[in-house]
Amino acid sequence: MVAMPRLPDFAWGVATSAFQIEGATAADGRGPSVWDTYTGTPGKIRDGHTAETACDHYRRYPEDIALMRDLGIDVYRFSIAWPRVRPDGTGPVNPAGLDFYERLVDALLEAGIAPMATLYHWDLPQPLEDAGGWLDRDTAHRFAEYAAICAERLGDRVRHWITLNEPFEHMALGYALGQHAPGHTLLLDALPAAHHQLLGHGLATSALRAAGAPFVMLTNSYTPAVPATGNEDDLAAAATYDLLHRRLFTDPVLLGRYPDLSPFGLDTLPFLKDGDLEAIAQPLDGLGVNYYNPTRLAAAPPGSPLPFDIVEFDNVKTTDFDWPVIPSGLTQTLMDLTEDYGPDLPPLWVTENGCSYAVPPAADGSIPDQDRIDYLAAHVKALDAAIAQGADVRGYLVWTLLDNFEWAEGFHQRFGLVHVDPATQDRTPKASFAWYREHLASRRP
């Protein structure tokens, strides 16, 4: 067995997720996920795209690892597909699925790249969704069992584990607004999905610790809540949004308590059971920060079901996803966490940061994605500013290595450092790939 590489004091890398790149959705005994069901529903995915092949990473992972080695990264954050490991979410384990991740991890170690495994990046086994999904607390216990299975097989080679990816987005887009799988439109009645994800995180953390995992982290998305104006109603709207997006998913984990949710009309949380908060607030070795942009908030218009309204920034450049490009928001995010949680905050990792720009190959075959280079350079500078101001940040991972299946947008949004032709699966490193490689070389001691 190849020895696990030691990470430097500050690690650089890239991040991906299983459903977005693996493909092979019916291979090796993998079961269906909520995203297979959602993408198979007419009208849900732009232009009817599916992830059946995605980037064919399941078969082409050696080629992708060669790209990573050329890039010079320290760590690769990937996710494990729960339906590939335990197709029904419970019951028998699928050995062939675990074999794939074992091959992937071994190849990473052979290339001198540390694997960082995310256990859940939104691809819930469909049979668990049929039984209630994250609205049912039993899913949290099934998640802990799955975590133990993965750690038992891979824990001698994977040191760095992430339990959940972006539980806010999964609750909001998947359970409250219906824009992602599983497609529920429950609005605030989706809050049990928040709690049960956090409970699953806590139970999985305990399972990973029991298996000897030396490093466990949760990854949240963070966005500074910026009031549209200085008036009292807009200030209150921003504070309320911050309560829902940031504090709901951070206070229980770091402080062992939920914030006051009375702005949402909630004086009690009926889904909260004795012992849940103790289970959720397990000590962590890091907190993952996914940052893309701030969010501007105004008071809700009359009749709105939510106590805030998301509005656009004025005169700000945007990505192809219409997300505002505001690098200082990364500095603010890291400093807000540092100042608000103080000694309760573990070291921070920027586990995702990137942008969508579709740049076709030029006549000479090159892909001059200067906008992405400018975005990444500015955000690395913002990261450095936060560290200079006292934020304890241990790593930065670009989203993402490959142009991939971007959820409801299909293949239309292009986040990759490497261009992938969906028709041929040909990989072409972009100018941003070369920029990142040169940047990493310049940052080596």
VOFI-733178 format. One line per field, with one value per residue (C-alpha): x, y, z. Coordinates in Angstrom, 1 decimal. Layout:
residues N
px [X / ...]
py [Y / ...]
pz [Z / ...]
This chain:
residues 445
px [0.0 / 1.3 / 1.9 / -0.5 / 1.2 / 1.5 / -0.3 / 1.7 / 0.6 / -1.5 / -2.9 / -4.0 / -6.4 / -9.5 / -13.0 / -15.6 / -18.7 / -19.7 / -23.0 / -21.6 / -18.6 / -18.7 / -21.3 / -21.8 / -25.1 / -26.2 / -22.7 / -21.4 / -24.7 / -25.1 / -28.6 / -30.7 / -30.4 / -32.9 / -30.9 / -31.4 / -35.1 / -35.1 / -33.1 / -35.4 / -38.4 / -39.3 / -38.8 / -36.5 / -33.1 / -32.3 / -32.5 / -33.1 / -29.5 / -28.7 / -25.7 / -25.8 / -22.3 / -21.4 / -17.6 / -17.1 / -14.8 / -15.8 / -13.8 / -11.4 / -10.2 / -6.6 / -6.6 / -8.1 / -5.6 / -2.8 / -4.2 / -4.2 / -0.6 / 0.3 / -1.6 / 0.6 / -2.2 / -1.8 / -5.3 / -8.3 / -11.8 / -14.2 / -17.5 / -18.5 / -21.9 / -24.0 / -26.1 / -23.0 / -21.9 / -25.3 / -27.8 / -30.9 / -29.5 / -29.8 / -29.3 / -26.5 / -23.3 / -22.3 / -18.6 / -18.1 / -18.9 / -16.4 / -13.9 / -14.1 / -13.4 / -10.5 / -9.0 / -9.5 / -7.9 / -4.9 / -4.3 / -4.4 / -1.9 / 0.3 / 0.3 / 1.2 / -2.2 / -4.0 / -7.7 / -10.4 / -13.7 / -17.1 / -19.7 / -22.8 / -23.0 / -26.8 / -27.2 / -29.5 / -30.5 / -34.0 / -35.4 / -34.5 / -36.3 / -39.3 / -39.3 / -39.2 / -35.7 / -34.1 / -37.6 / -37.4 / -34.9 / -34.2 / -32.2 / -29.6 / -29.0 / -28.7 / -26.2 / -24.1 / -24.1 / -23.0 / -20.2 / -18.9 / -18.9 / -16.8 / -14.4 / -13.9 / -13.0 / -11.0 / -10.0 / -6.5 / -5.8 / -8.2 / -7.3 / -9.5 / -13.3 / -16.2 / -19.6 / -22.1 / -21.8 / -23.9 / -26.9 / -28.5 / -28.6 / -29.9 / -32.7 / -33.5 / -33.3 / -34.3 / -36.9 / -38.2 / -38.2 / -38.2 / -35.4 / -33.2 / -33.8 / -35.9 / -38.1 / -40.3 / -41.8 / -42.3 / -40.9 / -40.4 / -41.8 / -38.5 / -36.7 / -36.8 / -34.5 / -32.0 / -32.1 / -31.9 / -28.9 / -27.1 / -28.1 / -26.7 / -23.5 / -23.1 / -23.9 / -21.5 / -18.8 / -19.1 / -19.0 / -15.9 / -14.1 / -14.9 / -13.3 / -10.1 / -10.6 / -8.1 / -9.7 / -13.5 / -15.1 / -18.5 / -18.7 / -21.3 / -21.9 / -21.4 / -22.5 / -22.3 / -25.9 / -25.7 / -28.6 / -29.8 / -29.9 / -29.3 / -32.9 / -34.2 / -36.3 / -33.5 / -31.1 / -33.6 / -34.0 / -30.3 / -30.0 / -32.9 / -31.3 / -28.0 / -29.9 / -31.3 / -28.3 / -25.4 / -26.4 / -29.0 / -26.2 / -23.3 / -24.6 / -25.7 / -22.4 / -20.1 / -22.1 / -24.4 / -27.6 / -30.0 / -30.3 / -33.5 / -35.8 / -38.7 / -38.3 / -39.7 / -42.5 / -40.8 / -40.7 / -40.2 / -38.6 / -40.8 / -38.3 / -35.6 / -35.3 / -33.3 / -29.7 / -29.8 / -27.7 / -25.1 / -24.8 / -24.6 / -21.9 / -19.1 / -15.6 / -14.4 / -10.9 / -12.0 / -15.0 / -15.4 / -16.3 / -17.8 / -17.9 / -19.1 / -20.7 / -22.5 / -26.3 / -28.1 / -31.3 / -34.2 / -37.4 / -39.9 / -42.7 / -46.3 / -47.6 / -44.2 / -43.9 / -40.4 / -39.3 / -36.7 / -36.3 / -33.1 / -32.1 / -29.3 / -26.2 / -25.8 / -23.1 / -21.3 / -19.7 / -21.4 / -20.5 / -22.4 / -24.6 / -25.5 / -23.6 / -22.0 / -18.2 / -17.2 / -14.0 / -14.0 / -17.0 / -14.6 / -12.5 / -15.7 / -16.9 / -13.7 / -13.5 / -17.1 / -16.7 / -13.5 / -14.9 / -18.4 / -17.4 / -14.0 / -12.5 / -15.3 / -14.2 / -12.0 / -9.5 / -11.2 / -10.8 / -12.1 / -13.5 / -15.0 / -14.5 / -14.9 / -16.9 / -18.9 / -17.7 / -18.3 / -15.3 / -15.1 / -11.8 / -9.9 / -8.7 / -5.4 / -7.3 / -6.5 / -9.2 / -8.4 / -10.7 / -9.2 / -12.3 / -11.8 / -8.1 / -9.1 / -11.8 / -9.4 / -6.5 / -8.8 / -10.2 / -6.8 / -5.8 / -9.0 / -8.0 / -4.6 / -6.2 / -8.3 / -5.2 / -3.3 / -6.2 / -6.1 / -8.3 / -6.9 / -7.3 / -5.5 / -6.5 / -8.1 / -9.8 / -11.0 / -14.4 / -13.8 / -11.4 / -13.7 / -16.6 / -19.4 / -23.1 / -24.2 / -27.4 / -30.5 / -28.4 / -27.1 / -23.9 / -24.6 / -22.6 / -18.8 / -16.9 / -13.9 / -10.2 / -10.4 / -12.8 / -14.7 / -16.5 / -19.7 / -19.9 / -16.3 / -15.2 / -12.0 / -10.2 / -8.5 / -6.8 / -7.8 / -5.6 / -6.9 / -5.4 / -2.0 / -2.5 / -3.4 / -0.4 / 2.0 / 0.4 / 0.8 / 4.4 / 5.0 / 3.5 / 5.7 / 8.3]
py [0.0 / 3.5 / 5.7 / 8.6 / 11.9 / 14.5 / 17.7 / 21.0 / 23.6 / 25.1 / 22.8 / 23.6 / 21.5 / 21.0 / 19.7 / 17.6 / 15.6 / 12.1 / 12.6 / 15.6 / 13.7 / 9.9 / 8.8 / 5.0 / 5.5 / 1.9 / 0.3 / -2.1 / -2.5 / 1.2 / 2.1 / 5.1 / 8.4 / 11.2 / 13.0 / 10.1 / 10.4 / 14.2 / 14.2 / 11.6 / 13.9 / 15.9 / 19.7 / 19.5 / 19.8 / 22.4 / 20.9 / 17.5 / 16.8 / 13.8 / 12.7 / 9.1 / 9.6 / 13.0 / 13.3 / 9.5 / 9.9 / 6.4 / 5.0 / 7.9 / 8.6 / 7.7 / 10.4 / 12.9 / 12.0 / 12.6 / 16.1 / 16.7 / 15.5 / 17.9 / 20.7 / 20.1 / 20.0 / 18.7 / 17.4 / 16.2 / 16.6 / 14.1 / 12.6 / 9.0 / 8.1 / 6.6 / 4.7 / 3.1 / 1.8 / 0.9 / 0.9 / 0.9 / 3.2 / 0.3 / -3.4 / -5.1 / -3.3 / -3.2 / -4.4 / -3.4 / 0.2 / 0.2 / -1.3 / 1.7 / 4.1 / 1.9 / 2.1 / 5.9 / 6.4 / 4.1 / 6.0 / 9.3 / 8.1 / 6.8 / 10.3 / 11.8 / 13.5 / 13.3 / 12.1 / 14.1 / 12.2 / 13.8 / 11.3 / 13.2 / 15.6 / 15.4 / 12.0 / 10.3 / 6.7 / 6.8 / 4.1 / 6.3 / 9.3 / 7.0 / 6.4 / 10.1 / 11.2 / 13.8 / 14.7 / 11.4 / 11.2 / 7.5 / 8.8 / 10.2 / 6.8 / 5.2 / 7.8 / 7.0 / 3.3 / 4.3 / 6.4 / 3.5 / 1.2 / 3.7 / 4.3 / 0.6 / 0.0 / 3.2 / 4.6 / 3.1 / 5.3 / 8.3 / 10.6 / 13.5 / 13.1 / 15.5 / 14.4 / 16.7 / 19.2 / 22.4 / 21.2 / 24.7 / 24.4 / 20.8 / 21.8 / 25.1 / 24.0 / 20.4 / 20.5 / 24.1 / 25.5 / 22.4 / 23.6 / 20.6 / 16.9 / 15.6 / 18.5 / 19.3 / 22.8 / 22.9 / 26.3 / 26.6 / 23.1 / 21.9 / 22.7 / 19.0 / 18.3 / 20.8 / 19.2 / 15.6 / 16.4 / 17.9 / 14.9 / 12.7 / 14.8 / 14.3 / 10.5 / 10.0 / 12.0 / 9.6 / 6.6 / 8.0 / 8.6 / 5.0 / 3.8 / 5.8 / 8.8 / 11.5 / 14.4 / 15.1 / 18.2 / 19.6 / 21.8 / 24.6 / 27.3 / 30.8 / 34.1 / 37.5 / 38.8 / 42.4 / 44.8 / 46.6 / 49.9 / 51.1 / 51.3 / 49.2 / 46.8 / 45.9 / 45.5 / 43.1 / 41.2 / 40.6 / 39.5 / 37.1 / 35.6 / 35.2 / 33.4 / 30.9 / 30.4 / 30.6 / 30.3 / 27.5 / 25.3 / 26.5 / 27.3 / 23.7 / 22.2 / 24.7 / 25.9 / 23.0 / 25.1 / 26.4 / 30.1 / 32.0 / 31.2 / 33.3 / 35.6 / 32.6 / 32.1 / 29.2 / 29.2 / 25.5 / 22.9 / 19.8 / 17.7 / 18.3 / 15.3 / 14.8 / 14.1 / 15.5 / 18.6 / 16.6 / 14.3 / 17.2 / 19.1 / 16.7 / 18.3 / 18.9 / 19.2 / 21.8 / 23.7 / 23.7 / 27.0 / 27.0 / 30.6 / 32.0 / 35.4 / 37.6 / 37.9 / 41.3 / 41.4 / 43.8 / 43.7 / 41.2 / 42.6 / 42.3 / 38.7 / 37.1 / 33.7 / 34.5 / 37.5 / 38.8 / 39.4 / 38.6 / 41.5 / 42.1 / 44.1 / 47.4 / 47.7 / 44.5 / 42.1 / 38.7 / 35.2 / 33.2 / 32.0 / 35.7 / 35.4 / 38.7 / 38.7 / 40.2 / 38.7 / 40.8 / 38.7 / 35.8 / 37.9 / 38.9 / 35.4 / 34.1 / 37.0 / 36.9 / 33.2 / 33.9 / 36.8 / 35.4 / 31.9 / 32.7 / 29.8 / 27.5 / 27.7 / 24.9 / 25.7 / 26.8 / 25.3 / 26.9 / 23.7 / 25.3 / 28.6 / 29.0 / 30.5 / 29.6 / 31.0 / 29.2 / 29.8 / 27.7 / 26.5 / 29.1 / 28.3 / 26.9 / 24.7 / 26.8 / 28.0 / 31.5 / 31.8 / 35.1 / 35.9 / 32.7 / 33.6 / 37.1 / 35.6 / 33.1 / 35.5 / 38.1 / 35.5 / 34.1 / 37.7 / 37.9 / 34.7 / 36.1 / 39.2 / 37.1 / 35.1 / 38.4 / 39.6 / 36.5 / 33.9 / 30.3 / 28.9 / 25.6 / 25.0 / 26.3 / 24.1 / 25.3 / 24.3 / 22.5 / 20.3 / 19.4 / 21.0 / 18.9 / 18.2 / 21.4 / 20.1 / 21.7 / 23.6 / 20.4 / 21.0 / 24.7 / 26.1 / 25.5 / 25.7 / 23.6 / 24.3 / 21.6 / 21.8 / 18.6 / 18.0 / 16.1 / 14.4 / 13.0 / 13.3 / 14.9 / 16.9 / 20.2 / 22.2 / 25.8 / 28.9 / 28.9 / 25.4 / 26.8 / 29.8 / 27.7 / 25.4 / 28.4 / 29.9 / 26.7 / 26.5 / 30.1 / 29.4 / 26.4 / 27.0]
pz [0.0 / -0.9 / 2.1 / 2.6 / 1.7 / 4.4 / 3.7 / 4.0 / 6.5 / 3.8 / 1.1 / -2.4 / -4.4 / -6.5 / -5.7 / -7.6 / -6.8 / -7.7 / -9.5 / -11.5 / -13.0 / -12.6 / -15.0 / -15.1 / -13.4 / -14.0 / -13.6 / -11.0 / -9.1 / -8.3 / -7.3 / -8.3 / -6.5 / -6.1 / -8.8 / -11.3 / -10.6 / -10.9 / -14.2 / -15.6 / -15.0 / -18.1 / -17.7 / -14.6 / -16.3 / -18.9 / -22.4 / -20.9 / -20.2 / -18.0 / -16.0 / -17.3 / -18.7 / -17.1 / -17.5 / -17.6 / -14.6 / -13.5 / -16.4 / -17.1 / -13.5 / -14.4 / -17.0 / -14.6 / -11.9 / -14.4 / -15.0 / -11.2 / -10.9 / -13.8 / -11.9 / -8.8 / -6.2 / -2.7 / -2.1 / -4.1 / -2.7 / -4.2 / -3.1 / -2.6 / -4.2 / -1.4 / -4.1 / -5.4 / -2.0 / -0.6 / -3.4 / -1.2 / 1.4 / 3.9 / 3.6 / 1.6 / 0.7 / -3.0 / -3.0 / -6.6 / -5.7 / -2.9 / -5.3 / -7.5 / -4.7 / -3.5 / -7.1 / -7.1 / -3.7 / -4.5 / -7.8 / -6.0 / -3.4 / -6.2 / -7.7 / -4.3 / -3.9 / -0.6 / -0.9 / 0.9 / 0.8 / 1.0 / 2.1 / 0.9 / -2.0 / -2.5 / -4.1 / -1.6 / -2.6 / -4.0 / -1.7 / 1.3 / -0.3 / -0.9 / 2.9 / 3.6 / 2.8 / 5.0 / 6.3 / 8.2 / 11.1 / 10.3 / 7.3 / 9.7 / 11.2 / 7.8 / 6.9 / 10.0 / 8.9 / 5.4 / 6.9 / 9.0 / 5.9 / 3.9 / 6.8 / 7.3 / 3.7 / 3.0 / 6.3 / 6.2 / 3.1 / 3.5 / 6.4 / 5.6 / 5.7 / 5.1 / 6.2 / 4.3 / 1.5 / 1.7 / 3.8 / 3.4 / -0.4 / -0.2 / 2.2 / 0.4 / -3.2 / -2.8 / -0.1 / 0.2 / -3.4 / -5.6 / -7.9 / -7.1 / -6.3 / -4.7 / -5.8 / -2.8 / -2.4 / 1.4 / 2.1 / 5.9 / 6.4 / 5.0 / 8.2 / 9.4 / 6.5 / 7.9 / 11.4 / 10.1 / 7.9 / 10.9 / 13.1 / 10.3 / 10.3 / 14.1 / 14.0 / 11.0 / 12.8 / 15.7 / 13.3 / 11.6 / 14.9 / 16.0 / 12.8 / 13.6 / 11.3 / 12.3 / 10.5 / 10.1 / 8.7 / 7.7 / 4.6 / 4.5 / 1.9 / 3.3 / 1.8 / 3.5 / 3.9 / 2.7 / 3.3 / 0.2 / 2.1 / 5.6 / 6.5 / 9.4 / 7.4 / 5.0 / 7.9 / 9.6 / 6.3 / 6.0 / 9.6 / 9.1 / 6.0 / 7.8 / 10.5 / 8.0 / 5.7 / 8.1 / 11.8 / 11.4 / 10.0 / 12.1 / 15.7 / 16.5 / 15.2 / 16.9 / 19.9 / 20.6 / 20.2 / 17.6 / 17.1 / 17.9 / 15.0 / 16.2 / 13.1 / 11.2 / 13.7 / 15.3 / 19.1 / 19.4 / 17.1 / 17.2 / 15.3 / 18.0 / 20.4 / 23.6 / 22.8 / 19.3 / 20.0 / 21.9 / 18.9 / 16.4 / 18.3 / 17.9 / 18.0 / 14.4 / 12.9 / 10.4 / 9.0 / 5.2 / 3.6 / 0.1 / -1.1 / -4.4 / -3.8 / -1.2 / -1.1 / -1.1 / 0.9 / 1.1 / 3.1 / 1.9 / -0.4 / 0.9 / 0.9 / 0.6 / 2.3 / 3.5 / 5.6 / 3.1 / -0.6 / -2.5 / -4.9 / -7.3 / -6.7 / -8.6 / -11.2 / -10.4 / -12.9 / -13.0 / -14.1 / -16.7 / -13.8 / -13.1 / -9.7 / -8.7 / -8.6 / -5.3 / -4.0 / -0.8 / 0.3 / 0.8 / 3.2 / 5.0 / 5.2 / 6.8 / 9.2 / 10.2 / 11.1 / 13.0 / 15.0 / 15.6 / 16.7 / 18.3 / 20.2 / 19.2 / 15.6 / 14.2 / 11.4 / 8.2 / 4.7 / 1.6 / 0.1 / -3.0 / -4.8 / -8.5 / -11.4 / -14.5 / -17.8 / -21.1 / -23.4 / -26.6 / -27.9 / -30.1 / -33.6 / -32.2 / -29.7 / -26.7 / -24.2 / -23.1 / -20.1 / -18.8 / -16.8 / -14.7 / -14.2 / -13.0 / -10.7 / -9.1 / -8.7 / -7.0 / -4.6 / -3.7 / -2.8 / -0.7 / 1.0 / 1.8 / 3.2 / 5.6 / 6.7 / 7.3 / 9.5 / 11.7 / 10.0 / 10.5 / 7.0 / 6.1 / 2.5 / -0.7 / -3.3 / -6.7 / -7.9 / -10.1 / -12.0 / -15.0 / -16.8 / -15.4 / -15.0 / -13.2 / -11.6 / -13.0 / -15.6 / -17.2 / -19.1 / -19.8 / -16.8 / -17.2 / -13.9 / -14.9 / -15.1 / -17.8 / -20.8 / -21.3 / -24.6 / -23.6 / -27.0 / -27.1 / -23.4 / -24.7 / -21.9 / -22.8 / -20.0 / -20.1 / -19.6 / -16.0 / -15.5 / -16.5 / -14.3 / -11.2 / -11.9 / -12.0 / -8.9 / -6.9 / -8.0 / -6.9 / -3.4 / -2.6 / 0.1]
